């Protein structure tokens, strides 16, 4: 007969947890700001290169727009995903 094993993270045992959360929040802010700036710059470049008839430049700028949107979405969803996993882990 197997007994259930209760394994969950003990976040209180981590020394310097507050500093770690501050660093993670700062990194998340930097990533979001950088991806938004990249979005604006690439969107402007896409418009200008499309207007000028430069197909290769427009394709590269469009790729930059898609990458910046993906990076912003991934960085924004990271906090929610980690909180969800911690909640699931604590429920066992």
JONOR-V709479 format. One record per backbone hydrogen bond with DSSP energy under -0.5 kcal/mol. CO is the residue of the C=O (numbers start at 1). NH is the residue of the N-H. Records with the same first field share a line. If there is no record, write none. Layout:
CO: NH  NH
This chain:
4: 6
5: 7
9: 11
10: 13
11: 14
13: 15
14: 17
16: 20
17: 21
18: 22
19: 23
20: 24
21: 25
22: 26
23: 27
24: 28
25: 29
26: 30
27: 31
28: 32
29: 33
30: 34
31: 35
32: 36
33: 37
34: 38
35: 39
36: 40
37: 41
38: 42
39: 43
40: 44
41: 45
42: 46
43: 47
44: 48
45: 49
46: 50
47: 51
48: 52
49: 53  54
50: 53
53: 55
54: 58
55: 59
56: 60
57: 61
58: 62
59: 63
60: 64
61: 65
62: 66
63: 67
64: 68
65: 69
66: 70
67: 71
68: 72
69: 73
70: 74
71: 75
72: 76
73: 77
74: 78
75: 79
76: 80
77: 81
78: 82
79: 83
80: 84
81: 85
82: 86
83: 87
84: 88
85: 89
86: 90
87: 91
89: 92
